[in-house]
Amino acid sequence: MGDNSFDVIVVGLGGMGSAAAYHLARRGVRVLGLEKFTPAHDRGSSHGGSRIIRQSYFEDPAYVPLLIRAYELWEELAQSTQLEVYRLTGGLFVGPPDCLTVSGSLRASQEWSLPHELLDAAEIARRFPTFTPAPGDVALYEAKAGFARPEMTVQAHLDLAARAGATLRFGEEVLQWADAGAGVTVQTRTGTYTAGQLVICPGAWAPQLLTELGIPINIERQVLYWLDPAGGTRPFEQHPIFINENALGQQIYGFPAIDGPAGGVKVAFFRKGQVCTPENIDRTVHDHEVEEMHQRVTELLPALSGAPVHTATCMYSNTPDEHFVIARHPGHANVTVACGFSGHGFKFVPVVGEITADLAIDGTTSHPIGLFDPHRLVTT
């Protein structure tokens, strides 16, 4: 093979692509990874210091087997790198008993016999005094919930991929790709590469790179806030992650104070943003947005009334049903796609890497991914 020929090319080296490159390279195939930006960048969806991990999955119990495997791979990644890529803090999923956040988490926990506790409002406030739940609220508490560190995880997978022999090129945007039947070609401004298989992990660039897939993926701007707690961060340092749904169905989520006394407490609305593109996203966080966050989060956590010490934006890539797309491309046997992670994908990064490696090398996977078949969404 020439210098521009590989077994598998991975396009996009964010959360999913970095894991794909690693899982492919560790199996001994010759891998090229192409990334438009720098390693572990903050232009897409795999940044912001923390991402919730949990197994009592209110979105659909079908995710739970993948989460059980993801947890095994999170631990394997932590052991192989000696980095704290994830931490279990416990998780509190709070709201009216019939809301999705609570009822869906309970359904998944019961269906898969996951350890959990149900707490009423008084017990929530007694055990977690930073919280002031509404009188009728309940919570499902999951001891195995916690958070992952996205930038650290991406960099760890990139380092392991390189160590296993992958060629990784940054600052090299993919202009176009083609499936020639016997293999694929990928063109950048630097050159043209060929491979037997292509794995596309495009994040918010899915509409551009996967146009012919015929899947409507909606890119949405999201805002992250790190608020300075009244009285300091100490009560939030040993603190569960949380997701709270109010009577209107509006979800917020947050984390412990993990960045020291000056780092604040990270909170955000879940899936409340404006449609955008990676090119036109408004990276400025506005005063009215901070005020709206304060109003909502202090209903549950009164101490989070302080000014933001930091804000940031990121992008969700939403499918119409908010489930992922992970499959061989319906029109191209040499192409695997992993996209549309809809704001809840990062906890799956290690197992998506494993799945995409399976699909690229073997054409199939033993993991249950029927929920992610793109045929359910094709409109053209």
C-alpha positions as CSV (number, residue, x, y, z in Angstrom):
1,M,0.0,0.0,0.0
2,G,1.1,3.5,-0.7
3,D,1.4,6.3,1.8
4,N,-2.1,7.5,1.0
5,S,-3.7,4.0,1.2
6,F,-5.3,2.6,4.4
7,D,-7.6,-0.2,5.5
8,V,-10.0,2.2,7.2
9,I,-10.4,6.0,7.1
10,V,-12.2,7.7,10.0
11,V,-13.6,11.2,9.3
12,G,-14.1,13.3,12.4
13,L,-12.0,12.7,15.5
14,G,-14.3,14.1,18.2
15,G,-15.9,11.8,20.8
16,M,-17.1,9.0,18.5
17,G,-14.4,9.3,15.9
18,S,-11.5,9.2,18.3
19,A,-13.0,6.1,19.9
20,A,-13.5,4.5,16.5
21,A,-9.9,5.2,15.5
22,Y,-8.6,3.6,18.7
23,H,-10.9,0.5,18.5
24,L,-9.9,0.0,14.9
25,A,-6.2,0.5,15.4
26,R,-6.1,-1.9,18.4
27,R,-7.4,-4.6,16.1
28,G,-4.4,-4.2,13.9
29,V,-6.0,-2.5,10.9
30,R,-4.2,0.4,9.2
31,V,-6.2,3.5,10.2
32,L,-6.2,7.1,9.0
33,G,-8.1,9.7,11.1
34,L,-8.9,13.0,9.6
35,E,-10.0,16.0,11.7
36,K,-10.9,19.5,10.6
37,F,-9.8,21.1,13.8
38,T,-7.2,20.5,16.5
39,P,-7.2,17.5,18.9
40,A,-10.0,17.7,21.5
41,H,-11.2,21.0,20.2
42,D,-14.2,23.1,21.4
43,R,-15.9,23.8,18.1
44,G,-18.3,20.9,18.1
45,S,-20.0,18.8,20.7
46,S,-17.2,17.0,22.7
47,H,-16.2,19.7,25.1
48,G,-17.3,21.5,28.2
49,G,-15.4,19.7,30.9
50,S,-18.1,17.1,31.9
51,R,-20.8,14.9,30.5
52,I,-23.3,12.9,32.6
53,I,-23.1,9.1,32.6
54,R,-25.9,7.0,33.8
55,Q,-27.5,3.6,33.3
56,S,-31.2,4.1,34.4
57,Y,-31.9,5.5,30.9
58,F,-35.2,7.3,30.7
59,E,-34.8,7.8,26.9
60,D,-35.4,4.0,26.2
61,P,-34.5,0.8,28.1
62,A,-33.0,-0.5,24.9
63,Y,-30.0,1.6,25.6
64,V,-29.1,-0.1,28.8
65,P,-27.1,-3.1,27.5
66,L,-24.9,-0.6,25.6
67,L,-24.5,1.4,28.8
68,I,-23.4,-1.6,30.7
69,R,-20.7,-2.3,28.1
70,A,-19.8,1.4,27.9
71,Y,-19.1,1.4,31.7
72,E,-16.8,-1.6,31.3
73,L,-14.9,0.3,28.5
74,W,-14.8,3.5,30.6
75,E,-13.1,1.6,33.3
76,E,-10.7,-0.1,30.8
77,L,-9.9,3.4,29.4
78,A,-9.2,4.7,32.9
79,Q,-7.0,1.8,33.7
80,S,-5.0,1.9,30.5
81,T,-4.3,5.6,30.7
82,Q,-4.3,6.1,34.5
83,L,-6.5,9.1,33.9
84,E,-9.8,10.0,35.6
85,V,-11.8,10.0,32.4
86,Y,-14.9,9.3,34.5
87,R,-16.1,9.6,38.1
88,L,-19.1,8.0,39.8
89,T,-20.9,10.6,42.0
90,G,-24.4,9.2,42.2
91,G,-27.2,10.8,40.2
92,L,-30.5,12.3,41.2
93,F,-33.3,12.4,38.7
94,V,-35.9,14.7,40.1
95,G,-39.5,15.7,39.1
96,P,-43.2,14.9,39.3
97,P,-43.7,11.1,39.6
98,D,-45.2,10.8,36.1
99,C,-42.6,12.9,34.3
100,L,-40.2,11.2,31.8
101,T,-37.1,11.9,33.8
102,V,-38.5,9.9,36.8
103,S,-40.8,7.4,35.2
104,G,-38.5,6.6,32.3
105,S,-35.5,6.1,34.7
106,L,-37.6,3.8,36.9
107,R,-38.8,1.8,33.9
108,A,-35.2,1.2,32.7
109,S,-34.0,0.4,36.2
110,Q,-36.8,-2.1,36.7
111,E,-36.5,-3.7,33.3
112,W,-32.8,-4.3,33.7
113,S,-32.7,-4.8,37.5
114,L,-30.5,-1.8,38.0
115,P,-29.9,-0.8,41.6
116,H,-31.8,2.3,42.5
117,E,-33.7,4.2,45.2
118,L,-36.9,6.2,45.1
119,L,-37.0,9.3,47.3
120,D,-39.8,11.6,48.2
121,A,-39.3,15.3,48.5
122,A,-38.6,15.3,52.2
123,E,-35.9,12.6,51.8
124,I,-34.3,14.4,48.8
125,A,-34.0,17.6,50.9
126,R,-32.7,15.6,54.0
127,R,-30.1,13.6,52.1
128,F,-29.1,16.4,49.6
129,P,-29.6,19.7,51.5
130,T,-28.6,21.8,48.4
131,F,-31.9,20.8,46.8
132,T,-35.3,22.3,47.4
133,P,-37.6,20.0,45.4
134,A,-41.3,21.0,44.8
135,P,-43.6,19.4,47.4
136,G,-44.9,16.7,45.0
137,D,-41.5,15.9,43.5
138,V,-39.8,12.5,43.8
139,A,-36.4,11.3,42.7
140,L,-34.8,8.2,41.4
141,Y,-31.3,8.0,42.9
142,E,-28.7,5.9,41.0
143,A,-25.4,5.4,42.8
144,K,-23.6,4.4,39.5
145,A,-24.3,7.7,37.8
146,G,-21.6,10.3,37.5
147,F,-19.7,12.2,34.8
148,A,-17.1,11.7,32.1
149,R,-14.5,14.3,31.0
150,P,-15.0,14.8,27.3
151,E,-11.7,16.6,26.3
152,M,-9.7,14.2,28.4
153,T,-11.5,11.2,26.9
154,V,-11.0,12.4,23.3
155,Q,-7.4,13.0,23.9
156,A,-6.9,9.6,25.6
157,H,-8.5,7.8,22.7
158,L,-6.4,9.7,20.2
159,D,-3.2,8.9,22.2
160,L,-4.1,5.2,22.4
161,A,-5.0,5.2,18.7
162,A,-1.7,6.7,17.7
163,R,0.2,4.3,20.0
164,A,-1.6,1.4,18.3
165,G,-0.4,2.7,14.9
166,A,-3.1,5.0,13.6
167,T,-2.2,7.9,11.4
168,L,-4.0,11.0,12.7
169,R,-4.1,14.3,10.7
170,F,-5.5,17.5,12.2
171,G,-6.4,20.7,10.5
172,E,-7.4,18.7,7.4
173,E,-11.0,19.1,6.4
174,V,-12.7,16.5,4.3
175,L,-14.0,18.1,1.1
176,Q,-15.7,15.0,-0.3
177,W,-15.8,11.3,-0.2
178,A,-16.8,8.6,-2.7
179,D,-17.5,4.9,-2.6
180,A,-16.0,3.2,-5.6
181,G,-17.4,-0.2,-4.9
182,A,-14.0,-1.8,-4.4
183,G,-13.1,0.8,-1.8
184,V,-13.5,4.5,-0.9
185,T,-11.7,7.7,-1.7
186,V,-11.5,10.8,0.6
187,Q,-10.4,14.1,-0.7
188,T,-8.9,17.0,1.4
189,R,-7.1,20.1,0.4
190,T,-3.9,18.2,1.1
191,G,-4.5,15.2,-1.0
192,T,-6.6,12.1,-1.8
193,Y,-6.7,9.0,0.4
194,T,-8.0,5.6,-0.4
195,A,-9.2,2.8,1.9
196,G,-11.3,-0.4,1.9
197,Q,-13.7,1.1,4.5
198,L,-14.8,4.6,5.6
199,V,-16.2,5.5,9.1
200,I,-17.9,8.9,9.2
201,C,-18.4,10.5,12.7
202,P,-19.3,14.0,11.6
203,G,-21.0,15.5,14.7
204,A,-22.7,18.7,13.8
205,W,-21.2,18.5,10.3
206,A,-23.5,15.5,9.4
207,P,-25.8,17.6,7.1
208,Q,-22.9,18.5,4.9
209,L,-21.0,15.1,4.9
210,L,-24.1,12.8,4.8
211,T,-26.4,14.7,2.5
212,E,-27.5,11.6,0.5
213,L,-28.3,9.6,3.6
214,G,-31.7,11.4,3.5
215,I,-31.9,11.8,7.3
216,P,-33.1,15.1,8.7
217,I,-30.6,16.1,11.3
218,N,-31.3,19.4,13.1
219,I,-28.3,21.2,14.5
220,E,-29.1,23.1,17.7
221,R,-27.1,25.7,19.8
222,Q,-26.9,24.9,23.5
223,V,-25.5,27.0,26.3
224,L,-23.5,25.8,29.3
225,Y,-23.2,27.9,32.5
226,W,-20.7,27.6,35.4
227,L,-22.4,29.5,38.3
228,D,-20.7,30.8,41.4
229,P,-22.7,29.3,44.3
230,A,-23.7,31.6,47.2
231,G,-21.6,30.5,50.1
232,G,-18.9,28.9,47.9
233,T,-18.5,25.6,46.2
234,R,-17.8,23.3,49.2
235,P,-21.4,22.0,49.5
236,F,-21.3,21.1,45.8
237,E,-17.9,19.3,45.8
238,Q,-19.3,15.9,47.0
239,H,-22.5,16.2,45.1
240,P,-24.5,14.1,42.7
241,I,-25.1,14.9,39.1
242,F,-28.7,15.7,38.6
243,I,-31.5,16.0,36.0
244,N,-34.6,17.9,37.0
245,E,-37.9,18.1,35.0
246,N,-40.5,20.5,36.1
247,A,-44.3,20.4,35.6
248,L,-43.9,22.0,32.2
249,G,-41.6,19.2,31.0
250,Q,-38.5,21.5,30.9
251,Q,-35.3,19.7,31.9
252,I,-32.1,21.1,33.4
253,Y,-29.1,19.2,34.5
254,G,-25.9,19.8,36.4
255,F,-22.7,18.5,38.0
256,P,-20.6,18.7,41.2
257,A,-18.1,21.5,41.5
258,I,-15.1,19.7,39.9
259,D,-12.9,22.7,39.0
260,G,-12.0,24.0,42.4
261,P,-13.3,27.0,44.5
262,A,-13.2,29.4,41.5
263,G,-14.6,26.9,39.0
264,G,-18.3,27.3,39.7
265,V,-21.0,24.6,39.3
266,K,-21.9,23.6,35.7
267,V,-25.6,23.6,34.8
268,A,-27.6,23.8,31.5
269,F,-31.0,23.4,30.0
270,F,-31.4,20.0,28.2
271,R,-32.5,20.5,24.6
272,K,-33.4,24.1,24.7
273,G,-31.7,26.0,22.0
274,Q,-31.8,27.7,18.6
275,V,-31.4,26.0,15.2
276,C,-28.0,26.8,13.8
277,T,-25.2,25.5,11.6
278,P,-21.5,25.1,12.7
279,E,-20.8,28.1,10.6
280,N,-23.4,30.5,11.9
281,I,-23.7,29.4,15.6
282,D,-23.8,32.4,18.0
283,R,-20.9,31.8,20.4
284,T,-21.9,34.7,22.6
285,V,-23.9,33.9,25.7
286,H,-26.4,36.8,26.4
287,D,-27.6,38.4,29.7
288,H,-31.2,37.3,29.1
289,E,-30.0,33.7,28.8
290,V,-28.1,33.9,32.1
291,E,-31.2,35.4,33.8
292,E,-33.4,32.6,32.4
293,M,-31.0,30.0,33.7
294,H,-30.9,31.6,37.1
295,Q,-34.7,31.7,37.4
296,R,-35.0,28.0,36.5
297,V,-32.1,26.5,38.5
298,T,-32.7,28.4,41.7
299,E,-36.1,26.8,41.9
300,L,-34.2,23.6,42.8
301,L,-30.8,24.7,44.0
302,P,-31.2,28.2,45.6
303,A,-27.5,28.6,46.2
304,L,-26.9,28.8,42.4
305,S,-27.8,32.4,42.3
306,G,-24.3,33.8,41.7
307,A,-22.9,35.2,38.5
308,P,-21.5,32.8,35.9
309,V,-17.7,32.4,36.2
310,H,-17.7,30.9,32.7
311,T,-20.1,30.2,29.9
312,A,-19.8,28.2,26.6
313,T,-21.8,27.0,23.7
314,C,-21.9,23.6,22.0
315,M,-24.1,21.9,19.4
316,Y,-26.6,19.1,19.5
317,S,-27.2,17.1,16.3
318,N,-30.8,16.0,16.7
319,T,-32.6,13.3,14.8
320,P,-36.5,13.6,14.6
321,D,-36.9,10.9,17.2
322,E,-33.8,11.9,19.2
323,H,-32.3,8.4,18.9
324,F,-28.9,7.8,17.3
325,V,-27.9,6.7,13.8
326,I,-25.2,3.9,13.9
327,A,-25.1,1.6,10.9
328,R,-23.5,0.7,7.7
329,H,-24.6,3.4,5.2
330,P,-27.8,2.1,3.5
331,G,-26.4,3.0,0.1
332,H,-22.7,2.2,0.5
333,A,-21.5,-1.1,1.8
334,N,-18.0,0.3,2.4
335,V,-19.2,3.2,4.7
336,T,-20.2,3.2,8.3
337,V,-22.0,6.2,9.9
338,A,-22.3,7.3,13.5
339,C,-24.2,10.5,13.9
340,G,-27.3,12.2,15.3
341,F,-26.4,11.7,18.9
342,S,-29.1,14.3,19.9
343,G,-27.4,15.6,23.1
344,H,-27.2,12.4,25.0
345,G,-24.4,10.5,23.2
346,F,-21.2,11.1,25.0
347,K,-21.6,8.5,27.7
348,F,-21.7,5.9,24.9
349,V,-18.4,7.0,23.3
350,P,-16.3,3.9,24.2
351,V,-19.0,1.4,23.0
352,V,-19.7,3.4,19.8
353,G,-16.0,3.1,19.0
354,E,-16.3,-0.6,19.5
355,I,-19.5,-0.9,17.4
356,T,-18.1,1.2,14.5
357,A,-15.0,-1.0,14.5
358,D,-17.2,-4.1,14.3
359,L,-19.2,-2.6,11.4
360,A,-16.2,-1.5,9.4
361,I,-14.3,-4.7,9.8
362,D,-17.0,-7.4,10.0
363,G,-20.0,-5.6,8.5
364,T,-22.1,-6.5,11.6
365,T,-21.9,-6.2,15.4
366,S,-23.2,-8.3,18.3
367,H,-24.3,-5.1,20.1
368,P,-28.1,-4.4,19.9
369,I,-28.3,-1.4,17.6
370,G,-31.6,-1.9,15.9
371,L,-32.9,1.3,17.4
372,F,-30.3,3.2,15.5
373,D,-31.1,1.9,12.0
374,P,-31.3,4.9,9.6
375,H,-34.1,3.4,7.6
376,R,-36.5,4.6,10.3
377,L,-35.7,8.2,9.4
378,V,-35.1,8.2,5.6
379,T,-37.2,10.8,3.9
380,T,-35.9,10.7,0.3
